[in-house]
Structure formats: C-alpha cells, structure tokens
Amino acid sequence: MNTTHVVDRLLENMDNMHELGRQRAFELGNPFYAQFEEDGGYWRKELPNGDKFLVTIEVITDENDMPLRIKDHVVKQLNN
C-alpha cells in the first residue's frame, strides 16, 4: 500500500512554504516578513490585520548568533 505523507505533499509544491510561515506568524500574533523580487531588495512586512509595508530589517542576535528579534524600519506603506 502506497500512502502519501503530509510532508511529501508539502515538498511537492515548495511555492506554498511562505504561506505556511505567514499563517504560523499570524497565529502567534507576529508580523510576517518576506522578500519578493518586485520589492527591489526591501522586505515586505505584513501584519495580522492585513496592513503591508516595505521595510529594512536588522536581525538582533545573541552571543551564539541565534536570532532574538527583528528590528525594522518602515520605508513605505503598501496598499492592501
């Protein structure tokens, strides 16, 4: 019997991985950050309420280079 595991199905379509990250960020009440080619090197920040911004980011790390938080600077707000 050949069964398809959930992981196998997810890996077949890697285009949906950012959507899973976005969903999880919103579940935790956090913004979602992603880079898209059309944004000219800036990061796109989306809030759980749907507001979107282009931002620059700085990742604050601990002494072991593990990320602690993201500090962002808004460049401009995007239309929803």
N, C-alpha and C positions, 0 to 999 in steps of 0.2 A: 504494500500500500504506500503510495507516494503522497505525502502531505506537504503542503507549503506552509512554512513557518512565517510568522509575522515579520521577523527580521528579513527574511528572504524577499518578501513582498515589498518592504520599505526600500531595500537596496536596489531593487529593480528600477525604481524611479527616484533617483537622487534629487530631482528638482523639488521634491516636497520637503526636504530636510529643514529648510529655513522656516517653513510653515509650522513644523513641529516645535522648533525653538521659539518661535513667536508665540505660539499657544501656551507653552510652558512659562515663558516670561510673564505673560499676562495673568496666568493662574497664580503666580507668586506676587502679583501686583507691581512688577518691574517693567521698565521700558524695554523695547526690543531694538537692538542695533543691527544693521546690515549694510553692506556695501553693494552698490549696483553701478554698473559701468556708466549709465547715463547721469550719475550724480557727480561726475568729474573729480573723483578722489575723496569726496566727503563721505561721511557716514550718514545713513538715514536713521533717525530715531523716531519710533512710533510709540505713543503712549496707549495704555489700555482704553482710554476714552476716544481714540481714533485720531488725535492730533498728531501731525507728522512734521518733522523738522530736518533740515540738513545741519549737521554738526561736525565739529572736530572733536576728537576724543583723546584723552590721556588715561592710560590704564595704570592705576596705583597698585604697586605690588609690595609684598613683604620681603624680608631678607632672603627668602628662598625662591624669589621670583614667581611666587604664586599670586594671582590677581586678588586684590581685596575689594576694589571698587572702580567704577568708571567715572571720570570727571569729564563732562562735555561742555562745549561752548557752542551756543546756537549761532549759526551763520544766517539762516533764514527759515521762516515757516513755510511749509508746503500747503497747497490747497488740498482738501480732503477729496 
